[in-house]
Amino acid sequence: MNNNFYKGRKLFIFLIFAASILSILIQSISYQYTNKDFYVDKSNARQVKKYPILTSRGMILDRNNYPLAITIPEDSIVATNPRVLLENSKAFLDALDILGLDRNDINEKLRKNINKRFLYIKRHIRAEVSEKIKKLKIEGLYFKKENKRYYTEGEVIFPLIGQTNIDDIGISGLEESYNELLSGKNGEKRVLIDNDKNIVKNLELIKSPIPGKDLKLTIDHRLQYLAYKELKKQIENVNASSGSVVIIDSENGEILSIANYPTFNPNYDKRSREKINKARNRAVIDLIEPASTIKPFLAVAALSSEKVSLYDKFDTSGGKYQFTPDLLVRDESDYGILTMSGIIKNSSSVGSVKIIEKIDNKDYYNILKYVGFGERINLNFPGVSKGKLQHYKEWKKVRSGTLSYGYGVSVTPLQLVSAYNVIANHGKKITPKLILRNYSNNNDDIPKNYKDSFSKVKKMMRRVVTEGTAKKANFTGYSIAGKTGTAKKIKTSGKGYSSDKYTSIFVGMTPANNTKLIISVVIDNPRVGGFFGGTIAAPVFRNIARESLRILNINADIKESLSLNNYLLKKQEVPHVF
């Protein structure tokens, strides 16, 4: 009996075990074949993925920590299941209307990419728009956080700062040249996500993000806006093609403003190659012939050579001079007998070629090289031009003549400002700076004959403003020194000069007695109201300089009052290539 009992018990246990195995097999087959789609969907709905942790691109700041470029996180809308979106047409079409997208275009895009699990619908949408669409709770849409660059000053500073592309990578201006510094590195984490790529749970930190570093400029955003506003106003008033303004701190070479027009607003304007080209940073890229703004350097060369003195007299009678059989040089008026100071004040080109006859070409070339002509200024900015200065051994007599009044050589507006800063500092060279940081001291070793010559010429340049071609640059309370220039433009063919297209230039320093600011104004191709540097560019300098001195709280250095006649241009400067 006991044996039969144990045998029955074993059989019962065996049957239970066999039934369990059979049940598991049946359920497995059911899982694999009968309910396959259900369980695949369940599996897909919970996946472990590596997920990027976005870092923030560094800010670009002005010298006073005012943000010029910042990064803002925004939603981008991604289709994770095009098939579901096409089936859920009502809510999805409503979303397309909110986004301002064409229904047919997007539906066609979805049909062509029906099996894709990641397809952008629209990138970088405003927060309020994103919230409206989220409320629709559309299956198959994913809201991906992405960084967008925003520029607080827009078009005012675009040619300098440049911009990033849609992926937050610098593609122009300082954004491009300092992209590695600004970018930082994204982090990474392991997460559990659902079928619409939404994070269900953070599982593990794999790599911490490294934020981009901030870039602090020497720019003062107050002066930047002022320079841009005055430049734009004058270009529109005289119907000019373009222009630039550069302001530097004379004491340390720090660039306080680089303004250009026309320009471009990267926050709103649609990018095109034509727009970007027009909005280039002309102050450091475009080359100009300096025309009469070069004459102070000729005077420095003459004095430092000791072949010409302050008291030498030059006969400019008749207002013209046949320098070579091929070069007739003319002045606007018959200025008669002039000293060097008179040549600078009246901008006499006849006097200039008579000075160049008395000195060696090498003397003049050495001064131009000393102040930076033909030398690229290292700003770490894309496309900075070197300028053009032919070696003196290659100068023919015609070339030395035209060089004496600023033709046959080319510079950027920034190079011209930098050169004038050598005059302001009595021969001391100070490198222009754009990034605010501690710099080593500039070389104070100035040849004695250079120092004396630069100082004497600086005094001559006061007369240009008080008595000469730049009266419209003058204003009460501050001493000003400077020089006008009016350059005929080279024909588009590259041969010869245009008879009706000019570049109007003024470079000035203030206060002249203890200089703080150097400002250049370049207006290209004015069509209304004249074209002389003293008429077109000098008033822009006056408006910018006067307000800049107030903003920077720089005290007045003279108490003399200027009569209305100080603002009237009695004698105008003319271009000197005929």
Secondary structure by P-SEA (a helix, b strand, c coil): caaaaaaaaaaaaaaaaaaaaaaaaaaaaaaaccaaaaaaaaaaabbbbbbbbccccbbbbccccccccbbbbbbbbbbccaaaaaaacaaaaaaaaaacccaaaaaaaaaaacccccccccccccaaaaaaaaaaccccbbbbbbbbbbbcccccccccccccccccccccccccccccccbbbbbbbbbbbcccccccccccccbbbbbbbbbbbcccaaaaaaaaaaaaaaaaaacccccbbbbbccccccccccccccccccccccccaaaaaaaccccccccccccccaaaaaaaaaaaaccccccbbbbcccccccccccbbbbcccccccccaaaaaaaccaaaaaaaaaaccaaaaaaaaaaaccccccccccccccbbbbcccccccaaaaaaaaacccccccaaaaaaaaaaaaaccbbbbbbccccccccccccccaaaaaaaaaaaaaaaaaaacccccccccccbbbbbbbbbbbbcccccccccccbbbbbbbbbcccccccbbbbbbbccccccccccccccaaaaaaaaaaaaaaaccccccccccccccccccbbbbbccc
